[in-house]
Amino acid sequence: MSDAPLPEAALAFLRRPNPAVMATVTAKGRPVSVATWYLIEDDGLLMLCMNADRARLKHLQNNGHVSLTVLGADDFGTHVSVQGHVVSIKPDEGLADID
C-alpha cells in the first residue's frame, strides 16, 4: 500500500492481530471507512480482506487510493496509519488467504 518502506517497529505492530479500519473513496468523492481484516505479507505489502460484493471493493476498483489505520488491541491510542494505492485485486480461491 505505502510507497515508502515501513520502519521495523511499525511492521512488528502490524504483524500482531490488531483491529483495523480502512478508508476508501466513493465515485462521488465521499470518504467511507469500515472495519476490516488485514494481513501484512513478508514483502511488507498489506492484504485487505473483503467479500466480492462489498461496496468498498467497488470503490477500490474505481479509485485505488486507500488508507488503513491499525489500532493497538490493548491501547487504541497506539496505532499505525498508512496511506497508499491498490497494487492488485485478486479473488481468494478457497478462502486460503483469509484462513
Secondary structure, 3 states (H helix, E strand, C coil): CCCCCCCHHHHHHHCCCCCEEEEEECCCCCEEEEEEEEEECCCCCEEEECCCCCHHHHHHHHCCEEEEEEECCCCCCCEEEEEEECCCCCCCHHHCCCC
